[in-house]
Each structure stands twice: as C-alpha cells, then as structure tokens.
Amino acid sequence: MKKQVLIIGVGRFGASLATTFFSMGHDVLAVDQDEKKVQAISSQITHAVQADATDEAVLKELGVSNFDVAIVTIGEAIQNSVLATILLKKLGVPYVIARAENDLHGSILEKIGADKVVYPELEMGVRVAHGFALRDVQDYIPVAPGYGVSKVAALPKFVGKTLSELEFGRAGRWGLAVLLIQRGKNVIVTPDRAETVREGDVLILAGSDDRLEQFLIEAKRNAKE
C-alpha cells in the first residue's frame, strides 16, 4: 500500500532513505535547509522543499499531519533533531522515526515521543564487523547480542542437498533457521526442510553468530575434501 513519507534532512542517510522509499512506490517529501541538497534530490523523489523543519508554522504549511510516517535524519545538530521530533508528534504525525548519534541522544528522543529510534552508524559498524568476521556472509542484521540474520550465498557443497541434509532447522545440528531462499527473481519464504538447494541460491539464515561461524567453517572444510 502506498504511503506518504516525510524525510527531514537529506544528508547521505536521509537521501538514501528518500530514494529507497520512492523506488518502493511511496510518495516522498524531503525537507532540508540546504538548497543544494534539495536541488540534488528533487528529481529523484516526489517532492523536495527547502525549509526549516524546526519551525512549527512551516511544518503546518507543509501539511505534515497528512503523512503516514516522518523520519528525522538530523544527526549532529541534536537540538534541531529533538525539536523537529517534538513538533512532528505535536502536529499529529502517527509514526515518527528519529536518528540518534549516541545513547544519550537516543534516550532523549524516546522520552519526547519518537516511536522508533535508529542508530545507523552503530548498526553499520556492527554489519561491517560481522562481514569481516564471517567472510562468507554477504550481509548481516543484528537481532540480539550474539544473534542475527545473515545472507549467505550457497556454497558448492550445499548444491543438490536438502535443507534437512544440511541439518538446518529446529531439529538440525546447527540450530540455524532458513527464513528465505532467494532463487534468481523468486523468493521462497520459510522453505520446507525437503527443499533442495540449487546453484546460485542465496540463503537467509537466522541463529547465533557462533553456530553460523562453525557451520561455515565446517562447510568450507568439507568442500576441500
């Protein structure tokens, strides 16, 4: 369903969000005080406006209460981030996401009513670190300390074997769940354990980091035998 999305701040993070939401078919309005940033993104989304998002009158004029979600991507200017978040909630935006630079900033945003607080730099650091530690993992999203969701291309040893034979699933040896299999343009959601892995498949795995690392090490070792 198409949503009305408001992005406050179009630095690298905000611009990436804005263009991604637009590519997903949503209507996107981006607001920033920097005219160059507004001009740079204006042709890539629904609409972009040079304006001060800490001015209540400006936000009212933009009709922010009509948006389904607003995302405040302002980082270092913490005062502006907090004020914009307060005003968006005051003006009736049903769901406000705010970017935080650190724990203190995040705590303040939560207390003033942000529905969700994100830490993009911290989250990217975690993903890069896990990508280094688990070198066969294409991408990683942390879920809880020591647990996450990983994107793994099927190793040659996987091909032709079922998920059961690879010992995935609750009853499997590794305690790793296969959430999805990406097969070309198709996606298999919660595949059956009888599903056979094909060449070129990408597996989305969920489980503990330790178990994932052990599985990949053994899979690579077996591939050399």
C-alpha positions in Angstrom: 0.0 0.0 0.0 1.3 3.4 -1.0 2.4 5.6 2.0 3.0 9.3 2.4 6.6 9.6 3.7 8.2 12.7 5.1 12.0 12.8 5.3 13.6 15.6 7.4 17.2 16.1 6.4 18.7 14.9 3.2 22.3 14.2 4.0 23.6 10.8 2.9 21.4 8.8 5.2 18.3 10.9 4.5 18.8 10.9 0.8 19.3 7.1 0.7 16.0 6.7 2.7 14.1 9.1 0.4 15.2 7.5 -2.8 14.6 4.0 -1.5 11.1 4.8 -0.3 10.3 6.4 -3.7 11.7 3.4 -5.6 9.3 1.2 -3.5 6.4 3.2 -4.8 5.7 5.6 -2.0 5.1 9.3 -2.2 8.1 11.1 -0.6 8.6 14.7 0.5 12.1 15.6 1.6 12.8 18.8 3.6 16.2 20.4 4.2 17.6 23.9 4.8 20.4 23.3 2.4 19.3 24.4 -1.1 22.0 22.4 -2.9 20.9 19.2 -1.2 17.3 19.9 -2.0 18.1 20.5 -5.7 20.2 17.4 -5.9 17.4 15.1 -4.8 14.4 16.9 -6.2 14.3 14.9 -9.5 14.7 11.6 -7.7 11.6 11.7 -5.4 8.1 13.1 -5.4 8.9 16.5 -4.0 11.7 18.3 -2.2 11.5 21.6 -0.3 14.0 24.0 1.2 12.6 24.8 4.6 13.3 24.9 8.4 11.8 21.7 9.9 12.2 23.3 13.4 9.6 25.9 12.6 6.1 24.8 13.6 4.4 27.2 11.1 6.5 25.8 8.3 5.5 22.2 9.2 1.9 23.1 9.4 2.1 24.7 5.9 3.6 21.5 4.6 0.7 19.6 6.0 2.8 17.1 7.9 -0.2 15.7 9.7 -1.3 14.1 6.5 1.8 11.9 6.3 1.8 8.3 7.4 5.4 8.4 8.7 8.1 11.0 9.3 11.8 10.2 9.6 14.1 12.8 11.2 17.6 12.0 9.9 19.3 15.0 11.5 22.3 13.7 13.4 24.9 16.1 14.8 22.5 19.1 15.3 20.9 17.4 18.3 18.8 20.4 19.3 17.2 20.5 15.8 16.7 16.8 15.8 14.8 16.9 19.2 12.8 20.0 18.2 11.7 18.6 14.9 10.7 15.3 16.5 8.6 17.1 19.2 6.9 19.2 16.6 6.0 16.3 14.3 4.4 14.4 17.2 2.6 17.6 18.4 1.2 18.1 14.9 -0.2 14.6 14.7 2.2 12.5 12.6 1.2 9.0 13.6 4.6 7.4 13.4 7.9 9.3 13.8 11.3 7.6 13.4 14.4 9.6 14.6 18.1 9.1 14.0 20.3 9.2 17.1 24.0 9.8 17.3 24.6 8.1 20.6 22.8 6.6 23.6 22.0 9.9 25.3 20.6 11.4 22.1 18.5 8.2 21.7 17.2 8.3 25.2 16.1 11.9 24.8 14.3 11.1 21.5 12.5 8.2 23.2 11.4 10.3 26.1 10.0 13.1 23.9 7.8 10.6 22.0 9.7 9.2 19.0 8.1 5.9 18.0 11.4 4.4 16.9 15.0 5.4 17.3 17.6 4.2 14.9 21.4 4.3 15.1 22.6 4.0 11.5 26.4 4.5 12.2 26.3 1.9 15.1 24.2 -0.6 13.0 26.5 -0.2 10.0 29.6 -0.8 12.3 28.1 -4.0 13.5 27.3 -5.2 10.0 30.8 -4.4 8.7 32.4 -6.1 11.7 30.4 -9.2 11.2 31.0 -9.1 7.5 34.7 -9.2 8.3 34.5 -11.9 11.0 32.1 -14.1 8.9 33.7 -13.7 5.5 31.2 -15.9 3.7 28.3 -13.7 4.9 27.1 -11.2 2.3 25.1 -9.1 4.8 24.2 -9.3 8.5 21.5 -7.7 10.6 21.8 -8.0 14.4 18.7 -9.1 16.3 20.1 -9.6 19.9 23.6 -9.8 21.3 25.2 -12.8 19.6 22.3 -13.4 17.3 21.4 -12.1 13.9 20.0 -12.7 10.4 22.6 -13.4 7.8 22.6 -13.5 4.0 24.8 -16.4 2.7 25.4 -17.5 -0.9 25.0 -21.2 -1.4 28.5 -22.8 -1.2 29.2 -25.5 -3.8 28.9 -28.1 -1.0 25.3 -27.0 -0.4 24.1 -27.6 -4.0 22.0 -30.7 -4.6 21.3 -31.2 -0.9 18.1 -30.6 1.0 17.9 -28.3 4.0 17.4 -31.3 6.1 20.5 -32.9 4.8 22.4 -29.7 5.6 21.0 -30.0 9.1 19.2 -26.7 9.1 16.0 -26.1 11.1 14.9 -26.5 14.7 15.7 -30.2 14.7 19.0 -29.7 12.9 22.5 -29.9 14.2 23.3 -26.2 13.8 20.2 -24.5 15.3 20.1 -22.2 12.2 16.7 -21.4 10.7 16.4 -20.8 6.9 13.9 -17.9 6.7 14.1 -17.4 2.9 15.8 -18.7 -0.2 16.4 -16.2 -3.0 16.5 -18.0 -6.3 17.0 -15.6 -9.1 14.0 -13.3 -9.2 11.9 -15.7 -7.0 11.9 -15.9 -3.2 10.9 -19.0 -1.2 9.5 -18.0 2.2 10.1 -20.3 5.1 11.1 -23.2 2.8 10.3 -26.8 3.8 13.3 -28.9 5.0 12.9 -31.0 2.0 13.7 -28.1 -0.3 16.9 -28.8 -2.4 19.5 -26.1 -2.6 20.4 -25.1 -6.2 23.4 -23.4 -7.7 23.1 -19.6 -7.3 20.7 -19.7 -4.4 21.1 -17.2 -1.6 20.0 -18.3 1.9 18.7 -16.0 4.6 19.7 -17.7 7.9 18.7 -16.8 11.5 20.6 -18.0 14.6 23.5 -17.5 16.8 26.8 -16.0 15.4 28.8 -18.8 16.9 26.7 -21.5 15.3 26.8 -19.7 11.9 30.6 -19.4 12.1 31.0 -23.1 13.0 28.7 -24.1 10.2 30.5 -22.1 7.6 33.9 -23.3 8.7 32.9 -26.9 8.5 31.1 -26.4 5.2 34.3 -24.9 3.7 36.4 -27.7 5.2 34.2 -30.4 3.8 34.3 -28.7 0.4 38.1 -29.2 0.2 37.9 -32.9 0.9 
